[in-house]
Amino acid sequence: MAEKKEQKILRIGVVHEGRIIEERLLRKPSDVTVGASPKCTFILPIPNLPESYRLLLYKNGRYILRFTAGMVGMMSVQDKLVDLKVLKDSQHVQRQGDYYLFPLDENTRGKLVFGEVSLLFQFVVPPPPIPKLELPASAKGGVLARIDAPLFWSILISLVLQAGWIGGVQVWWNTSGKFKQTKAKSYSQAFELLKAEVQKRAPPKPPEKQAKAEAQGPGTAQEASEGQKGGEEQKKKPVAQAPKRPGGEGPVDPEAQYKKRLAVVRSKTVLRFLGGRGPGGEIAGVAVESAAREKLGSIGMQKGGIDTAAVGSAPSGFRAGSPSGGAGEGTTYERLRADQIGGGIKTGPVAGGQKQEVADIKIRLGGLGGGAGADEDEKQAVAKILKGRQTAYKSCYEQRLRVRPDLQGKVTIEVEISPAGTVANCSVTENATGDEDLGRCICERVRTWRFPAPKSGQATTYMFPMVLQPGG
């Protein structure tokens, strides 16, 4: 059987001033580049050469020489040396733009000159790979031979000393007993000493009672002893005695002392006005309760709210006693003087009258304007939010109607929606009502709303008019 012919590989050498400065065997076929770039196969700092020039191309399993008309060199073609200038006009060369392509075979050799540097190449049989040098097994030795002996013995001695020290401490801990708990024993000894002392000082039972208790049995004796203890405790309990006056004037009457203190409190606190008796000797608390009940009975609930007292109507019945605490005319909250309730508070008749009702109002919302750059769907979404919050406009209008009942007119607001969908700015562009607080209130409500983010990614401004009129 014929041996398989081994494929040759490309061998390239770089010669400078007659000396080979670099030689390489290309075991893996690939393009060969030359130039000043670090990525080139051979780095040749030649002025007229590009930074990276592909000298040899590898295509379809063979190398192709790529040269120009100005290159200098010699090639071996069918065992004949041919100059590159002659080779470029031969039939073996294919022209491609400014370059000439010459396919190489395994017998081709060549020399290319780049200034002072020459490049030699040829195809050779690859030499066998150099085997990796390894020490024999006898020289390597085993695992123990690789261990440093001084380090090993120092670690071993350290471990032995530590284990011996820990074992010695443990033995001393268990045998010496210095760290054992002794508090429980001392407590028990103290308890035994106290118990013996108490038994020593306890008086012995009379022989008659002891014999009687033994004759009645254990249960009766125990009851008797408990009854005796209860009697002794009852005897020892102090008897409450009435406090005595200083100087030996006799005991103090608690009821009289309480009345005296109550009179002082009524005369020096707020009870001076609320703690006396009203007309007919009625106590203040009873008067307050009865007056409250009468007033609650006279109040009627209506649809618009709770009716209030008319101007000039009589007080509600709240009365307090005179400062002296006796019977008399009493004092109503309407008649309190400034010196009685504080100099800084002005007194006067109670404000009253019918509750001012806000009539039904009418709000007509106009069409949405502005919105440059927004499509119809976006405008409809903004208009839906502005028209759906009619209660906010109504609330602001009702607040201002209580101050100005004749307030009415057209209000137009300008709303600027940021790219995030929040209200960047809200201002009033038209206000026929002449009330700045009304426009300010509406804009404050609008600033808290959130709208769909503009699809254009930029802020969009809208105009929204409304006409506010009171009903009726």
GUMIDREN-542241 format. One record per residue (C-alpha): y, z, x. Coordinates in steps of 0.25 Angstrom, whole numbers, padded with zeros to 4 digits, always signed. Layout:
! residues N
YZX
...
This chain:
! residues 472
+0000+0000+0000
+0014-0004+0006
+0023+0007+0009
+0036+0007+0001
+0048+0002+0009
+0058+0013+0010
+0072+0009+0006
+0083+0010+0016
+0096+0018+0016
+0110+0015+0021
+0114+0020+0034
+0129+0020+0037
+0136+0025+0050
+0150+0026+0053
+0154+0022+0068
+0168+0026+0074
+0171+0022+0088
+0156+0019+0091
+0151+0032+0086
+0144+0035+0073
+0151+0046+0066
+0144+0046+0053
+0130+0041+0049
+0124+0042+0035
+0111+0038+0028
+0113+0035+0013
+0100+0039+0007
+0106+0039-0007
+0112+0025-0010
+0127+0025-0015
+0140+0018-0012
+0146+0020+0002
+0161+0022+0003
+0170+0023+0015
+0184+0028+0016
+0193+0040+0018
+0189+0047+0005
+0180+0060+0006
+0171+0054-0005
+0167+0042+0003
+0154+0040+0010
+0160+0038+0023
+0174+0043+0026
+0181+0032+0035
+0196+0035+0037
+0200+0020+0038
+0215+0016+0035
+0212+0003+0028
+0200+0008+0020
+0201+0013+0006
+0199+0028+0003
+0185+0025-0003
+0179+0011-0001
+0165+0008-0006
+0159+0000+0006
+0144+0000+0001
+0140-0001-0014
+0127+0003-0019
+0122-0006-0031
+0109-0010-0036
+0101-0003-0025
+0108-0009-0013
+0121-0008-0005
+0133-0018-0006
+0143-0019+0005
+0157-0020+0000
+0167-0025+0010
+0181-0032+0010
+0185-0045+0018
+0193-0036+0028
+0181-0027+0032
+0175-0029+0046
+0160-0028+0048
+0147-0034+0051
+0134-0036+0042
+0120-0039+0045
+0116-0050+0035
+0101-0055+0037
+0101-0050+0051
+0114-0057+0054
+0128-0050+0057
+0138-0055+0048
+0153-0051+0048
+0159-0046+0035
+0170-0057+0035
+0158-0068+0035
+0150-0060+0026
+0160-0059+0014
+0159-0075+0013
+0144-0075+0013
+0135-0077+0000
+0130-0063+0001
+0143-0056-0002
+0149-0055-0016
+0164-0053-0017
+0170-0043-0027
+0185-0044-0027
+0190-0040-0013
+0176-0034-0009
+0163-0041-0004
+0150-0036-0008
+0138-0038+0001
+0124-0032-0003
+0116-0025+0008
+0101-0025+0010
+0093-0015+0019
+0094-0024+0031
+0109-0025+0031
+0118-0018+0041
+0132-0018+0043
+0145-0013+0051
+0158-0011+0044
+0171-0008+0053
+0182+0000+0047
+0192+0001+0059
+0187+0010+0069
+0175+0014+0060
+0162+0006+0058
+0152+0008+0047
+0138+0004+0050
+0127+0003+0039
+0112-0001+0038
+0100+0002+0030
+0089+0011+0036
+0076+0018+0032
+0080+0032+0028
+0075+0042+0038
+0066+0053+0033
+0074+0065+0028
+0075+0077+0038
+0067+0088+0034
+0074+0102+0032
+0072+0111+0043
+0065+0124+0039
+0059+0136+0046
+0044+0138+0047
+0038+0148+0038
+0035+0157+0050
+0049+0157+0054
+0055+0160+0040
+0047+0173+0038
+0045+0181+0025
+0054+0189+0017
+0054+0201+0025
+0057+0193+0038
+0070+0189+0031
+0075+0203+0028
+0084+0210+0038
+0076+0222+0043
+0088+0232+0046
+0094+0229+0032
+0080+0231+0025
+0078+0244+0032
+0092+0250+0029
+0090+0246+0014
+0077+0253+0013
+0081+0266+0020
+0093+0266+0011
+0085+0265-0001
+0075+0276+0004
+0086+0286+0007
+0093+0284-0007
+0079+0286-0014
+0077+0298-0006
+0090+0304-0009
+0089+0301-0024
+0076+0307-0025
+0080+0320-0017
+0092+0322-0027
+0083+0321-0039
+0073+0331-0033
+0084+0341-0030
+0090+0338-0044
+0077+0342-0051
+0073+0354-0042
+0086+0361-0039
+0090+0362-0054
+0105+0363-0051
+0109+0352-0061
+0100+0358-0072
+0107+0362-0085
+0109+0377-0085
+0119+0378-0097
+0109+0379-0108
+0102+0391-0101
+0116+0398-0098
+0119+0396-0113
+0106+0402-0117
+0108+0414-0108
+0122+0417-0114
+0117+0416-0128
+0105+0426-0125
+0115+0436-0119
+0125+0435-0131
+0113+0436-0141
+0108+0449-0134
+0123+0455-0133
+0124+0453-0148
+0111+0459-0152
+0115+0471-0143
+0128+0473-0150
+0123+0471-0164
+0122+0484-0172
+0108+0488-0176
+0104+0488-0191
+0103+0501-0198
+0089+0505-0200
+0090+0507-0215
+0095+0493-0217
+0085+0487-0207
+0073+0493-0215
+0079+0489-0228
+0080+0475-0223
+0066+0475-0218
+0061+0480-0231
+0068+0470-0240
+0063+0458-0231
+0069+0448-0222
+0076+0440-0234
+0083+0452-0240
+0087+0457-0226
+0093+0444-0223
+0101+0444-0236
+0105+0459-0233
+0110+0456-0219
+0118+0443-0225
+0124+0452-0236
+0128+0462-0226
+0135+0452-0217
+0142+0446-0229
+0148+0460-0232
+0152+0462-0218
+0159+0449-0218
+0166+0452-0231
+0171+0465-0225
+0176+0459-0212
+0184+0448-0220
+0199+0452-0221
+0205+0454-0234
+0218+0445-0237
+0230+0454-0237
+0244+0450-0243
+0254+0448-0232
+0264+0459-0230
+0279+0459-0229
+0284+0462-0215
+0289+0477-0215
+0279+0482-0224
+0286+0477-0237
+0272+0474-0244
+0264+0462-0246
+0270+0448-0249
+0268+0441-0262
+0262+0427-0259
+0267+0421-0273
+0282+0426-0270
+0281+0421-0256
+0277+0407-0261
+0288+0407-0272
+0298+0410-0261
+0294+0399-0252
+0294+0389-0263
+0308+0392-0267
+0312+0390-0253
+0305+0377-0252
+0311+0372-0266
+0325+0376-0261
+0325+0369-0247
+0317+0357-0249
+0316+0345-0258
+0310+0354-0269
+0324+0358-0271
+0326+0346-0279
+0312+0344-0284
+0307+0358-0286
+0316+0364-0296
+0315+0364-0311
+0322+0354-0320
+0328+0355-0334
+0320+0365-0343
+0313+0371-0331
+0304+0359-0328
+0298+0359-0314
+0302+0347-0305
+0287+0342-0303
+0285+0342-0319
+0298+0335-0321
+0295+0324-0311
+0281+0322-0317
+0286+0321-0331
+0298+0312-0328
+0288+0303-0320
+0279+0302-0332
+0291+0299-0342
+0296+0288-0332
+0282+0281-0331
+0280+0281-0345
+0294+0274-0347
+0291+0263-0337
+0286+0250-0342
+0278+0239-0334
+0284+0225-0336
+0279+0212-0331
+0291+0210-0321
+0289+0224-0315
+0293+0239-0319
+0306+0241-0326
+0316+0251-0319
+0326+0260-0325
+0339+0254-0330
+0352+0257-0323
+0358+0271-0327
+0345+0276-0334
+0341+0290-0333
+0333+0296-0322
+0318+0296-0322
+0317+0310-0325
+0315+0315-0311
+0321+0329-0310
+0321+0340-0300
+0326+0354-0301
+0339+0360-0297
+0340+0364-0282
+0339+0379-0287
+0325+0376-0293
+0329+0382-0307
+0331+0375-0320
+0343+0365-0321
+0347+0351-0323
+0338+0346-0311
+0341+0335-0302
+0337+0320-0304
+0336+0310-0292
+0348+0304-0298
+0357+0316-0296
+0353+0320-0282
+0365+0322-0273
+0366+0316-0260
+0367+0330-0253
+0353+0333-0260
+0345+0321-0256
+0352+0318-0243
+0366+0314-0239
+0362+0300-0234
+0356+0295-0248
+0365+0290-0259
+0362+0294-0273
+0365+0287-0286
+0359+0282-0299
+0345+0276-0298
+0346+0261-0297
+0339+0255-0309
+0339+0244-0319
+0329+0233-0323
+0321+0226-0312
+0326+0213-0308
+0316+0202-0311
+0315+0189-0304
+0314+0178-0313
+0303+0167-0311
+0308+0157-0301
+0306+0142-0299
+0302+0135-0286
+0302+0120-0285
+0295+0115-0272
+0300+0102-0267
+0292+0092-0258
+0289+0093-0244
+0298+0086-0234
+0297+0083-0219
+0284+0084-0212
+0287+0072-0202
+0274+0068-0195
+0265+0075-0205
+0255+0067-0215
+0254+0069-0230
+0243+0079-0229
+0250+0088-0220
+0263+0088-0228
+0255+0091-0241
+0248+0103-0234
+0262+0108-0230
+0268+0106-0244
+0256+0113-0250
+0259+0126-0242
+0274+0125-0244
+0272+0123-0259
+0260+0133-0260
+0269+0145-0255
+0278+0145-0267
+0277+0160-0269
+0284+0162-0255
+0296+0154-0260
+0296+0162-0273
+0295+0175-0266
+0308+0172-0258
+0315+0167-0269
+0312+0179-0278
+0317+0188-0267
+0331+0181-0266
+0332+0180-0282
+0332+0195-0283
+0345+0194-0274
+0351+0181-0280
+0346+0179-0294
+0353+0165-0294
+0346+0160-0281
+0341+0146-0283
+0341+0132-0276
+0333+0123-0266
+0328+0128-0253
+0322+0118-0242
+0314+0124-0230
+0310+0117-0218
+0297+0121-0212
+0292+0117-0198
+0277+0118-0196
+0272+0120-0182
+0260+0112-0176
+0252+0125-0178
+0255+0125-0193
+0265+0137-0193
+0279+0136-0197
+0288+0134-0185
+0301+0135-0193
+0306+0136-0207
+0320+0134-0211
+0328+0132-0224
+0335+0118-0224
+0341+0119-0238
+0344+0131-0246
+0352+0129-0259
+0350+0143-0263
+0359+0148-0252
+0350+0160-0250
+0346+0160-0235
+0336+0172-0237
+0328+0164-0247
+0326+0153-0237
+0323+0163-0226
+0313+0169-0235
+0306+0156-0238
+0306+0152-0223
+0300+0165-0219
+0288+0163-0229
+0286+0149-0224
+0285+0153-0209
+0273+0161-0212
+0265+0150-0218
+0255+0141-0210
+0254+0126-0212
+0244+0115-0208
+0247+0111-0193
+0254+0098-0192
+0244+0086-0188
+0255+0080-0179
+0255+0093-0170
+0270+0094-0171
+0279+0103-0180
+0282+0097-0194
+0294+0101-0202
+0294+0100-0218
+0305+0102-0228
+0301+0110-0241
+0311+0111-0253
+0311+0121-0264
+0320+0124-0276
+0320+0139-0281
+0325+0143-0295
+0325+0155-0303
+0317+0154-0316
+0322+0157-0330
